[in-house]
């Protein structure tokens, strides 16, 4: 495949050869000693100026303002940006001015990565800057960066906002859009808070298989692959639930995993075929305990990120202060449609779907029909954190029957900003009932439901050894990050979202 170079790309390659001819290695092997970053300088220089008399810093050149025998430049490192002041006679104290006149002014470009040494000072306009005494080219950039201009008030112009470019070339997006880097820093901070909370509660972080013989633990269409040595089909996991519950059988009181799951389904602003889920399971607890733990966990996440429980999400201000609202699924549907579907059989539910203009398939059983009715009529109304509780048994093959409500199970989903964020159960631990539930799923497969669950015989065997009463939950980390960083698309919170193949010349 041949790659067509632009005129500017040809020029940069010529500069590369000129640098080599001058004896300057454009990609040196030796390390460059860095003893400070831009944020440290800006935060601490005024309080402790003596510590900034001899600094070394490295970063990418983002702008240059030429003044003849001197110039100002801005470099960007992982913590932010800072101004450099470069004077010809400082970096070339002798007669030979090649390093400034030939290298700096003619062969160094915006986008190049350099290391500089010098001292910090404050300019006449009050800007904290670095007076450069020496510099070294650390990496020559052969591609042109999109130039984003910022005025004195901090307002940006010519910002790159095309999502096709930003998602496909995330490395450029991260360079030119500082707010994008902040999103991913907050994602990590959020996950650290969750991890610390679970660790403090005594749960053990574990790892379970991604390649599975049976794609269990959820109703979803899997990706298939093949193991050559064993000559057998394998699936990328759609959930890690059944493996984590095996560990509860094995004697752990609480386990959790940040899992990469894979579902061979459509893509949109809230779905990516590869996504991150936190699942955790705690023995001797039920879904009531899990509701309380979950709302306190998310309240802590909000406080750690922003120092408040109120977070702006689009046009809404969402309050993560516990406790959250609770409403049963049947009551939620009745509230938004005026129809009481409790006690309806499959035929009656199909009639309701027709009445509400909800599309159905012949393969859909009672559970999927109810799920469609709720999803189409009710879900979008729950903006503030709300637990939707007590689901029909047909929708929840891994969930314990409700202790007092016939035909229902002890399950909740957490809705925030009109989307499901978490799904939790009092886990079904009766092996005979679990087998019967799996067999019902098998009947749905025979009707053509390609998202119905497989029978996992090894999981059933594990349950037969005895699993204590257990509460379990899955929390969508990507969707939670969207909320916590005020992003409307899942692609904004994934470094490298799935995309169609790029058409290259």
Rosetta blueprint (number, residue, H / E / L):
1 X L
2 X L
3 X L
4 X L
5 X L
6 X L
7 X H
8 X H
9 X H
10 X H
11 X H
12 X H
13 X H
14 X H
15 X H
16 X H
17 X H
18 X H
19 X H
20 X H
21 X H
22 X L
23 X L
24 X L
25 X L
26 X L
27 X L
28 X L
29 X L
30 X L
31 X L
32 X L
33 X L
34 X L
35 X L
36 X L
37 X L
38 X H
39 X H
40 X H
41 X H
42 X H
43 X H
44 X H
45 X L
46 X L
47 X L
48 X L
49 X H
50 X H
51 X H
52 X H
53 X L
54 X L
55 X E
56 X E
57 X E
58 X E
59 X E
60 X E
61 X E
62 X E
63 X E
64 X E
65 X E
66 X E
67 X L
68 X L
69 X L
70 X E
71 X E
72 X E
73 X E
74 X E
75 X E
76 X E
77 X E
78 X L
79 X L
80 X E
81 X E
82 X E
83 X E
84 X E
85 X E
86 X E
87 X E
88 X H
89 X H
90 X H
91 X H
92 X L
93 X L
94 X L
95 X L
96 X L
97 X L
98 X H
99 X H
100 X H
101 X H
102 X H
103 X H
104 X H
105 X H
106 X H
107 X H
108 X L
109 X L
110 X L
111 X L
112 X L
113 X E
114 X E
115 X E
116 X E
117 X E
118 X E
119 X E
120 X E
121 X E
122 X E
123 X L
124 X L
125 X L
126 X L
127 X L
128 X E
129 X E
130 X E
131 X E
132 X E
133 X E
134 X E
135 X E
136 X E
137 X E
138 X E
139 X E
140 X L
141 X L
142 X L
143 X L
144 X L
145 X L
146 X L
147 X L
148 X L
149 X E
150 X E
151 X L
152 X L
153 X L
154 X L
155 X L
156 X E
157 X E
158 X L
159 X L
160 X L
161 X L
162 X L
163 X H
164 X H
165 X H
166 X H
167 X H
168 X H
169 X L
170 X H
171 X H
172 X H
173 X H
174 X H
175 X H
176 X H
177 X L
178 X H
179 X H
180 X H
181 X H
182 X H
183 X H
184 X H
185 X H
186 X H
187 X H
188 X H
189 X H
190 X H
191 X H
192 X H
193 X H
194 X H
195 X H
196 X H
197 X H
198 X H
199 X H
200 X H
201 X L
202 X L
203 X L
204 X E
205 X E
206 X L
207 X L
208 X L
209 X L
210 X L
211 X E
212 X E
213 X L
214 X L
215 X L
216 X L
217 X L
218 X L
219 X L
220 X L
221 X L
222 X L
223 X L
224 X E
225 X E
226 X E
227 X E
228 X L
229 X L
230 X L
231 X L
232 X E
233 X E
234 X E
235 X E
236 X E
237 X L
238 X L
239 X L
240 X L
241 X H
242 X H
243 X H
244 X H
245 X H
246 X H
247 X H
248 X H
249 X H
250 X L
251 X L
252 X L
253 X L
254 X E
255 X E
256 X E
257 X E
258 X E
259 X E
260 X E
261 X E
262 X E
263 X L
264 X L
265 X L
266 X L
267 X L
268 X E
269 X L
270 X L
271 X E
272 X L
273 X L
274 X E
275 X E
276 X E
277 X E
278 X E
279 X E
280 X E
281 X E
282 X E
283 X E
284 X L
285 X L
286 X L
287 X H
288 X H
289 X H
290 X H
291 X H
292 X H
293 X H
294 X H
295 X H
296 X H
297 X H
298 X H
299 X H
300 X H
301 X H
302 X H
303 X H
304 X H
305 X H
306 X H
307 X L
308 X L
309 X L
310 X E
311 X E
312 X E
313 X E
314 X L
315 X L
316 X E
317 X E
318 X E
319 X E
320 X L
321 X L
322 X L
323 X L
324 X L
325 X E
326 X E
327 X E
328 X E
329 X H
330 X H
331 X H
332 X H
333 X H
334 X H
335 X H
336 X H
337 X H
338 X L
339 X L
340 X L
341 X L
342 X L
343 X L
344 X L
345 X L
346 X H
347 X H
348 X H
349 X H
350 X H
351 X H
352 X H
353 X H
354 X H
355 X H
356 X L
357 X L
358 X L
359 X L
360 X L
361 X L
362 X L
363 X L
364 X L
365 X L
366 X H
367 X H
368 X H
369 X H
370 X H
371 X H
372 X H
373 X H
374 X H
375 X H
376 X H
377 X H
378 X L
379 X H
380 X H
381 X H
382 X L
383 X L
384 X L
385 X L
386 X E
387 X E
388 X E
389 X E
390 X E
391 X E
392 X E
393 X H
394 X H
395 X H
396 X L
397 X L
398 X L
399 X E
400 X L
401 X E
402 X L
403 X L
404 X L
405 X L
406 X L
407 X L
408 X E
409 X E
410 X E
411 X E
412 X E
413 X E
414 X E
415 X E
416 X E
417 X L
418 X L
419 X E
420 X E
421 X E
422 X E
423 X E
424 X E
425 X E
426 X E
427 X E
428 X L
429 X L
430 X L
431 X H
432 X H
433 X H
434 X H
435 X H
436 X H
437 X H
438 X H
439 X H
440 X H
441 X H
442 X H
443 X H
444 X H
445 X H
446 X H
447 X L
448 X L
449 X L
450 X L
451 X L
452 X L
453 X L
454 X L
455 X L
456 X L
457 X H
458 X H
459 X H
460 X H
461 X H
462 X H
463 X H
464 X H
465 X L
466 X L
467 X L
468 X L
469 X L
470 X E
471 X E
472 X E
473 X E
474 X E
475 X E
476 X E
477 X H
478 X H
479 X H
480 X H
481 X H
482 X H
483 X H
484 X H
485 X H
486 X L
487 X L
488 X L
489 X L
490 X H
491 X H
492 X H
493 X H
494 X L
495 X L
496 X L
497 X L
498 X L
499 X L
500 X L
501 X L
502 X L
503 X L
504 X L
505 X L
